[in-house]
């Protein structure tokens, strides 16, 4: 058997293991949540987000499903409600500051707090693969700045508890700093972004701004950027870096006020965003995000996962 076939066989075995793990119920001593636990899932009207919302609600949580398009989001929530799940809906456009602030006030008025934030809203690499100025800005603004802004806006509404609140960011292996096929060519920048002691929000923002400026100038191909789905890869690299940075800041909070943040790659999932060409089901793609949301081990924060396993940034 060739190495390629062995790798494919291992991936299939792992997918089967994930499917089995999803069917094993959490024991009572693992369940830190209750029906009063509020989980918000952004961009949840379809695909991975919808499946994360469905699985979290299936575990007995109260889930707030959000979508930019209100009629579509309401219909998605209705489907889950008709299945007996405790799912609410509110419109949310993570690129619209008024929409974000309105959503925060609604959470405060309706629930008083939230316990889990799953950041799934984003755009896929197919939309920006040509690195046109318009697409590059849309991908970076949505996947990185939109995610960062909703996190900052929601942190004040996250409940203080002994179990800690959770933030889970949907990311991608394409955003890895040291990926075999898609890493940054600038060694100094790679080292700075990879060192949590030198990592800063200003550094991440400056990296994105430099790339976008080079896209406008038409010089990005000589900038040492990843060559595969560059704008999408960099947007997820920024999400990964921000996850690590925020984990360091949030871990300094006193007990009872901690927030645990991690990111994960769902894999190439069969959804509308991939043109239904993926090799992983939405159920399996959502699994690691749900697992991280409910993880009883409070010590895990600032990590990157795929198929319930930690992978390198």
N, C-alpha and C positions, 0 to 999 in steps of 0.2 A: 504494500500500500504506500502511495506517495505521501510526502509531507503535507501536501495540499489536502489530500483526502482525509488524512489523519486529523488535521486541524478542523475540517468540516465535521467530521464525526464527533470530535470533542465538543464542538459548539452545539451540535444537536443533542448530545448527552446532557450538556449543561442546561439547555432549554427545557429538556424533560424534567430535570431536577427542580428547576424553578417552578414549572407547572405543578409538580408534586408539593413543593413547599407552600404554594399558595392555598392548598387544600387543607393544610395542617392548622388547626385552630390555636390561637394563643392560649396559654394556660392562665389561670386566674391570677397567679402571682406576677405574670408579665404585663397584665392589663393595667396600665396607669391611666387609661382614658375611660370615659363614660358617655352616655347620650348627651350630656351637657358640654362635652368637649367640642369646640368649634374649629373646623378645618376649612380654610379658604383655598380654592384651586383656581388659578387664573387660566384663561383660555381653555375652558373646560367644556365647550359645546360639542367637541368631537375628538376623535383620535385618542392620543395618550392622556390628555387632560380629562376627557370624559371618563375614561377607564379608571384613572386615579380617583376621581370623584366617586364613581360607582363602588370601587373596592373599599374606600375609606368609609362610605356610608354603610356598606355591607358589614363592616366591623362594629357598627353601632354608634358611630359618631354623627354629629350634626355637621353637614357639609354645605358650604356656600359655593355654589357653582357660579363662576363669572364668565362673561363673554363680552366682546366689544359690540357685537350686534345683538340688541336686546331681544327681538323676536326669535332669533335662532337659539339664544341662550335659554329663553323661557321654555321653548319646545324641548330642549335637551333636559332641563330640570323636570319637566312634566313627565318625560319618559321614565326617569328614575323614581319620581314620586308615585307613579302608577304601579311601580314594582314594589311599593311598600317602604321605600327608603326615605330617610329624613333629610331631604335636600331642599335648600332655599336657593333663590337666584337674585343677583343684582348685576346691573350693567357695569362694566369696567373697561376703560381704555387706558392701558398703562402708559401711553404716550401723551395723554391729556391730563394736565395737572388738576383741572377742575373736576374731572371724572374721578381721579385718584382721591382728592380731598373729600368729595361727596361720598365716595365709598367708605372712607374711614369714619366719617360722621354717622353713616348708616349703620356700620358695625357697632359703633359705640351706643347708638340709640336702641338698636334691636337686640343686641346680645351683651353689650357692655365690655366685651373683650373677644379675643381669638387666641387659639392655642397653637395652631399649625398654619403655615403659609407655604403652599406649593406653587412655585413660579414656573408655570408651563407655557404661558403666553409668549409667542415669539414667531419668527418667520424662518422658513427652511432655506437651506443653501441653494436649492434649485432656483429661487427667486433672485439671487444675487451672484450667480456663478460667473457672470461676465465682468464683475467689478466695475460696472458703469457707476458714475458719480451718484445718480439717483438711487440705484439699488444698494450700493455700498453704504450710503448714509442711512437708508431704511433698515438694513440688517443690523448695523452697529447701534443705531438709536433704539431699535426695538429690543434686540436680544440683550444688550448690555445696559444702556442708559435706562431703558424702560424697566428692566428688572431691578436695577439699583434703586431707582426712584420709588418703586412700589415697596421695596424692602424698608427703605428709610421712613416712608410714610406710615407703614403698618407697625413698626416696632413699638411705638407708644401705645398701641392697642393690644399688644400681646400680654396675656395674663401672667402675673407672677405666681409661681407655684413651686412646690418641692420637686416636681417632675421636670420642670423647665419647659419653655415653649420650643417649637421646632420650625426651622425654615429649610426647605428642600428646593434646590435649583435644578431644573432640567438642563443638562449640558450635553456635551458630545466629546468623544475621543478625539475628534478633529481639532479640539482646542488644547490638546496636551502640548506642553512646552517642549518635551523631548520625544515626540512621536517619531517613529522610524522614518516615515515618509513625509511628514508635514511639520517639521519643527522650524522655529525661528532661526534664520541664518545669522543674525546678530548675536554673537556669543555673549557680549557684555550685557545686552538687554535681556537675554535669556537668563543669565545669572541673577540679574537684579529682580526680575519678575519671579524667579524661583526661590529667592531668599526671603523668607517672611520677615526678617529683621530689616531689610531694605525696602520691602514692598510698601507702597503707599497708594492711596486713591489718586493722588496727583500723578504718580508714575503711570498707573493704568490709563487714566484719562489722556495723558500726554501721548502714550503709545497709540491710542485710537485716533487722536487728532493728527498725529504725524502720518499715519496710514491714509486717512481720508484726504489730507492735503496732497499726498503723493498720487492718490487716485485722480484728484482734480488736475494735477500737473502732468499726469500721464507717465509718471516715473515709478509707480509702485512695483513693477516687475523687477527692478534693480535694487529694491529696498530691503531685500533679505527676508521678505514675508513668506509665510507658508504658500506653497504653490497649488494646493488642492483646495478649491472652494474658499479662497483667501478671506473674503469679507466675513463669511459665516464662521470660518475657523477662528479668526481673530476675535469675533464677538463672543464666542464661547471660551476662548482663552481668557478674555477679560472677565467673564462670569466666574470662571474657575479661580482666577487670581483674587477677585473681590470676595469670593466665598472664604478663601484662606485668610484674607485680611480681616474680614468682619468676625470670623471665628476667634481670632486673637483678641479683638476688642471686646467681644461679648463674653469671652471666658473670664475676663477680669471683673465681671459683675459679681456682687455678693450672692451667696446661696439664696435661693428663692426668687432670684431675678434673672437667672441665667437663660440664655437662648442658644440652642444648639443648631448649627447651620452646616449643611453638607450639600454636595452636588452629585449628580449621577448621569451616566449615559444610558439611555434606554435601548440603544442599538438601532439598527435599520428596521424600523417598524412599518408594517403595512398600514398606511393611513393615506388620506387624501394629500397630505403634504409631501409624501414620497411618491405620489402617483400610483399608490397601491403596489409598489414594486419591492417593498421590503421583505425580509425573510423572517421577521419576528412578529408575532401577533400582538395587538394592542394590550391584551391581558398580560402577557409576559413582559412587554416593554414597560408597563406601568408598575410592575411588581416591586422593583427596587425602590422606587419613589415612595410607595406605600409602606414598605418595610422600614425605610429611614424615618418616615413620619411617625411610626409607632414604636420604634426601637426602644426597649427598656433601658439599654445601657446609656446612661447620661454622659459618659466620658467621651463619646465619639463626637467630634466637631472639627470642621475644617478639612474634611476628607473627601476623596473622589471615589465613587463606586460604579461598578457595572456588574450585573448579575449577582448582586448581594456580596460582591467581593471588592475589597479596596484595591484601586489601581493607582499608578503614579500620575502626578500632574504633568 
